[in-house]
Amino acid sequence: MTVLNAKPMRPARRPFLRASAIGLAIGLLTAFGAVDAAQSGRVLMAQAAAAAPANAPASSLDPSKVLPGAISVSNIDFKRGDGGSGRLALRFTGGGAVPDMRTEGSRVIIDVGNAKLPAALQKSIDVGDFATPVERIEPRANGAGTKLVVSTNGNYESRAYQTGNEYVVEIVPKAAKVAAAPGAGPAMGAANTNGTPVRAYGGRPVTFNFQDVPVRTVLQLIAEESNLNIVASDTVSGNVTLRLINVPWDQALDIVLRAKGLDKRRDGNVVWVAPQKEIADYEQAKEDARIAIENRAEMVTEYIPINYGNAEEIAKLLTDESKSGSGGGGAAGATRGFLSGRGSISFDRRTNTLLVIDIPAKVTEVRRLVGLLDKPVDQVLIEARIVIATESFARELGAKFGIAGNTDNVFYNGNVAANTETANSYAKAAQANSSTPPPNPLQVGTLTKALNVNLPAVNAAGALALSIINAGYVLDVELSALQTEGRGEVISNPRIVTSNQKEAVIRQGQEVGYVTVSAQQGAGAAAIPNVQFKDVLLELKVTPTITNDGRVFLNMAVKKDEIEGFVSSGIGDVPQINKREINTAVLIDNGQTVVIGGVYEFRDRADVTKVPWLADLPVIGNLFKKKGRSKEKAELLIFVTPKVMSVAQRNPG
């Protein structure tokens, strides 16, 4: 760490006195550097002050008494800076303000002994909403001067610099700094809250405390710390006041340049420092000279064969007008894609060749770009497996039950009637129709069966029937039962190969026809039958993208249709189609198998058909009911496996 403290005790009166002070400061720097070399960092103390008379009183060394007291604070401004830093700016009504900054715990105190604070500015400012380490600013009058108390929060660093009538204090959170190797140059670090990149500095920390020191002197000190060669333009002039504590030297350099409106350009270990406008004019003149040389350069023609790509597409890519161009080669400096303003590209579809006409530098660049673009594209093998598994179980129990007969259904043995009324009826019939005498002996009449309860199992696999006959009645009982079990599995395995980022489709299936009827125009006209078709397909549609880390991104659609059955429409049968489809995008490792989708269905059904009340009787109630139980399970799983097939580029022999 380097500490530099250069503060003039009173304004310089003569140029040669200032030169003498600077020489004395450089001598002191060398002396102190030799003494403190063994410490962790060099401490350089330089008192660059104007010479004062030897008999001057001690009070004359106080800047607040030497400088005029008519200066006052004209404005207090605060805003958020880069990396979440807080930027406090004090503006004075004139030059000569002598501010002093110090840190006391979590507060930063700024004293300006020779600048008054108007009553309108003596009010507390809450800046907590800016999301910086600064929470509150309290300006107050301190005798004939001004005192500002800045309340902070968190770990921070404070630095200040003065230019002209403005004094700037920056409160920077340490968390925003990105570690870098000692002595490394500026790099790009993390982004701040608004998304802009935060500049990260890695130079050795230095501490500067300057009061009205020439800018060239500061650049010389920074050059010694950075081991860089700094070349300052003749137009670099002016003085600067700085108070920077433990700030990397590269950041201190940027602060000085920004405070004085300067800029820098680095070439190796040489840094050129000049006003911003001077550097901008130099770069503009350099660019104009380059364009002028290109406009006078000789045009050449080059034939570039395309092996793997499309010449027309590559020509369009290389000739698309850039955003900075003016639409062609009309205006000087306009560019058309990767060509100069005078360049052109044409192509031959038959031989797949580019014809480039441009200056040699642009032709070389086009050939290099074609070499990067015209490469074989890796291919991907996509294998899908669609598994449909089904399982079913059904059981039914049913019964038929009936009783039939009457008292007339008896027999007569010729001598003794089992039933008197029946015997009399047969005797009367014999007398009334002698031509057809009753049979002797009388025969038993035919009994008619009737099922009072009919609840059988549908399509029963087996049945057990029992009939009981007595003197005049018949009892029929029939029990039926059905039990079915089924298991099925359907596996479909489509495969397809395609190039990277090219869509591929594979289909396999059939078209099922059915008849529809359309009405004929006009009275009495017959309807016209039409035959239409439905696609029943197994389809795989996929677009693969191979990532830089060797994985495969699949944008795919898989479809599996099956005919479930047919429905009669009166003029024909219409197919019922089971449709299974999935559309998804998934990132998979090369050769990895993953389940991209699945559906699981389970059905459990219990049915009872019964005769009210009678079916609820114990045991015998089973004759008055039919029971059924069914279970069905179906599962659909879709597996996908991508495999990258690398294609090596062949050099033409």
Salt bridges, closest charged atoms under 4 A:
GLU104 OE2 - ARG102 NE 3.05
GLU104 OE1 - ARG107 NH2 3.41
ASP111 OD2 - ARG102 NH1 2.52
ASP126 OD2 - ARG136 NH2 3.97
GLU138 OE1 - ARG140 NH2 2.94
GLU157 OE2 - LYS177 NZ 3.53
GLU166 OE2 - ARG91 NH2 3.24
GLU170 OE1 - ARG159 NE 3.06
GLU170 OE2 - ARG258 NH2 3.75
GLU225 OE2 - ARG42 NH2 2.51
GLU225 OE1 - ARG204 NH2 3.37
ASP254 OD2 - ARG199 NH1 3.65
ASP254 OD1 - LYS264 NZ 2.71
ASP263 OD2 - ARG265 NH1 3.18
ASP281 OD2 - LYS277 NZ 2.92
GLU283 OE2 - ARG265 NE 2.48
GLU287 OE2 - ARG290 NH2 2.26
GLU294 OE2 - ARG290 NH1 2.49
GLU302 OE2 - ARG367 NH2 2.51
GLU312 OE1 - ARG349 NE 3.19
GLU365 OE2 - ARG368 NH2 2.67
GLU383 OE2 - ARG385 NH1 3.36
GLU383 OE2 - ARG495 NH2 3.13
GLU391 OE2 - ARG487 NH2 3.63
GLU391 OE1 - LYS633 NZ 3.96
GLU539 OE2 - ARG507 NE 2.27
ASP549 OD2 - ARG551 NH2 2.99
ASP561 OD2 - LYS579 NZ 3.50
GLU562 OE2 - LYS560 NZ 3.35
GLU562 OE1 - ARG580 NH1 3.48
ASP604 OD1 - ARG629 NE 2.94
ASP607 OD2 - ARG605 NE 3.02
ASP616 OD1 - LYS610 NZ 3.34
GLU632 OE1 - ARG603 NH1 3.88
